[in-house]
Structures are given as C-alpha cells and as structure tokens.
Amino acid sequence: MRRRTQALALSLVLLTTCGATVGTAEAREVKRTAECQGDWLPATPTATDIMNGEVAFLDLAPVKIGKNVDWRTDPYRNRSWSMVFHSLRWMGRLVADYETNGNEAYLTRATEIAKDWVADNPRGGAGASPYAWQEHPIALRAPALVCLSKHVNESWLSRSLAEHAKMLSDPKLYEKGHNHGIDQDIALLGIGCRYGRDQWSSLAIRRLTETVKLDVDSQGALREQAPRYAIYVYERLKVAMENIKSCGRKVPADISRRWESLEDFISHSTQPDGFMVPIGDGGADVRPVGYSHPKKTVRVFGNGYVYGRTAWNKPESAFYSIRFGPGMKYHGHEDHLGVTYYAQGRDVLVDVGFDSYENSGYRHWTMSAEAHNTSVVSGARFRGKTATTLSRSSIGSERQSYRLTDRAYGVPRTRSVLVNHERDLMAVLDTVPKGSSVRNLWHFSRDLSTVSNSGGQVVVKDKAGWKATLVQVSMPSCKPVGGLKVVRGQKNPYQGWVSSAYLRRHPAPAVVAPASGDSVLTVLVPGTDKPSLSCSGGKVSVETSEGPVSFRVGGADLS
C-alpha cells in the first residue's frame, strides 16, 4: 500500500527568503537561479511574442491572448495545446529572460499572467478551465511558479504553491510508473526544496525511485511502449537528479542506474538516418542527439523490442525492428508482430507513426493492428491488449531469425522473421492453425510510389529511381499470392497513410493481402524490381541485387 500524504491546509503560508519585486522598468543586473534556468523552458513562444500578447504551441499558428487572458481559450479544440497553455511554462520563459537581461517589464508581465491564472482558476471553481487542475498541467506549472517565486514574494503565490503541493502529494492523482509521475515528483521536490518542507521533498524522492524502477526496466527499455518517450524520461530524470543534488540530498542509486541504462535503449531505437523508429506514440521526426552507441548491433529487449542493424554510424546500413511483449498500455499501439525495415539508406517498411492525441478516427486507426506491418486472422475478433511471446531467436553476425506467437485473435498466430545482411533481404512467414485464414498488411514509406503489382509481386520506387520489391507466396506450395491490393490515401476505412510529424499525414502505399488458409511467406528485397524466387525441398532461393540468398522454411520457422 502506498503511504498516503496528509492534506495540507490551504491557508498554509510558506516561509520565503526571496526579495520583493522591484517596480522600476529599467534593466538591471539580476542573479540567475537554478529554478529558472534549464531544459524545461520552451523555445516558443519567445519573450517578445508573449509581451506582444501572442502564444504559439505545437507548431500550430500563433494565438492572440491579449493582456487580460481568457483561460478557457481553446482555439484548436486540442488537448495538448490546452495542456501546454495551462502549464504556464511559457510564463516561465519571461522570468528566465528577465534573469538574463534584467528587463523589469518581463517580470512584471510574468507576475500579471501568473496572478491572473490563480485568480481565474480556483480549484473546484465554476469559472476554472477544465484543464487547469488536471494532474499533468499541475506538475508542469509548479516549477514555473517556483521560478517566479525566486523574484516575487507575495501571499497569493505562496498560497497557490501550497495548493499545488497538496495536489501533487495526493496519492489518488499520482501517476506511478509513468512519465507524468516523474514530472509530478520534480514539481513536488521543487516546492519542498524552495520552502524547506522536508516531507514534500522526501515524498518526491521516495516516489520517484519507485516510479523509475517501474517505468524503466533493468535493460533500459521503457514500459510506456513508445521509444521517443525514453528521450523525455531520460532528460527529465537528468533534471530530477540535478534538483535532488541542489536540494542537498543524495540521488538514489536505482535512479542513476536506470537513467544510464536508458541511453542504450534510445540508441538501439534509432535508425541509421538518425531518426528514431516511430513505434507507438512517437513521431517520425524525432532525432536523438548526443547518445553514445553501444557495441552490439542486435539487441533483444525483454519488454517487447527487437532491434538489429548492420553497423553503427553508416546511414546506408540496414536496420529493422520487431514488436512483442506485454499487451498495449500507455503510449503503445496494437503493433505486436509488427516489423519495420530500413535498407540501403532508405525507409522501406514503416510504422504509420503518431498523429496526435486527439479523439479522432485517424488517431484510432493509427493505433490499430491495421496500421502496422502485422498479420490478421480473418473473420476472428481482435482481442486488444494481448501479450505476445518471442519464442525463438537465432542471432548471427550476417543473419538473424525470430519466432513470435500470441492469441490476439483467439487462435494462435505465429510470425517468423528472418533478416539477411550484406545481401539485404527480410523474410516474414505468417502461420495460423488449420481452419483459420491469415492476411497481412505492409506499409511503405511515403517516399515510395507503386511501379507495378502483378503475379504476387509489388514493386515500388523513389524519386531517384531506386526500387524495392515485395514478393508473396503461399507455403509450402510456393505459389504466388494473387489479389494483392495497393491502397493509398483511403479514408473510409483509413488505409494507406503515414504521419511525418504532429498533425501531419501523407498518402503512402500500403499492401493489403487477401486471406489465405495456407502459411504466407512475404519477402522484401530492396534495390531491385526483378527478384526471382524459387522453392525446393523447404529451401527458398531469392536473387537480390547483390547476389543470391537462400533460407529454409520448416513448419512455422525460418532459418
């Protein structure tokens, strides 16, 4: 049982050592504070924008808010926009710049914004915005208010911070084992250290240790099922550890160890082109910078990820990902058995990516199995949040193979994946029990267009003329699968789309295969539009652009 924290009286007036606000508008030298400087500050809007009564979040068009802010403003009907708006981190931008340039007008305006927010958003008040007291805006807003408190000594501010601390301490609101929980702990620690309230600081550090051990496993894999959140957690834990030290406390070893292990996971989740593979709620435009590369080129993370590449620091090298593990949660999608494939310096098979958190048909589609390179049991009901087992793996320097299985459709579905390097090739074998039928889906990069579709082969190319071919045959007959359909930009239902960034979607070719009662072998051959495929006694031979490749099909396995 989690220890419950006593509610704090709202009338609590916190003791401060900060000086009063200076009234002059002239610039003067101001001491920089740790509370107001750091990576938590947003790049946009700028101080100039805010002083002009304008804010811009999430790469959406700027919004005029004027001098007297309407805190129920919701111009885009976008939950993420409203969350950032009520975080007041943009107000903190003014205070940080005030510390840099001594412009009193910045501090004056920051104080007006914060005081207006406090007055217009009483907790439980009828006029408050519905976003004002949600757990994440609380956690992100508190550090901005702590920053302001380094230069403003007024009772309305200390009372509001006491209210924030009460909410942050409430175990019913705490997001344990989640990145929101980390933000909540950073916020509570900041208030506790600012005002010498040891019970808040101690609670924050104790909870943070428990949350980190849940959210980051011993291999460094994030359980939130979206690798890009590993970057967020890594950066936020760095802030948390710095703040713990600044508070005169010792960083628990469990936190520092898990923080260090995240770097390995982040690096393995990054493609040779420098962009993170967009698994789960992760945009295709996320580019990790400054993370060291491990020695291994292939890594299996027990929490549900297989990553492999031919080499580090070579954009032309091959890379693949495979998903398995616990059922969908947090920022995950229904992507189990799904693969991605990058070869010869290009995205070939891709995840359709992350569009937004809005409750839309497109968002729900991006999370579904139909939006991933996976298999579907025809006519069977999909059972969401089903775990998938990695039951076999064989990892060599030039070839790796894996077998995965689950019962997401009520019957066992098995997928074996083989990746050959040097002579680039990916082979995928999908198998279901007799009496069931399987079909699969394949999503190509938006940089590729369809050249041809016939005889169980789909050829795609990019603008430079580079080509790749998807070949599909039934096994064990080795007969080409007829009826492959290429879909691009379909809306009802959604199919044939990829998202390049937040709220940016593009038509892209998707191959929708027909249902088959036989096992289905799909082979991706990059660099050619004429790969010959033949079978003999369980051996499959493929002619690639770099020479022949052969492998064996035995039951549900590839080797």
Disulfide bonds with the S-S distance in Angstrom:
Cys36-Cys147 2.06
Cys193-Cys247 1.82
Cys478-Cys535 1.92
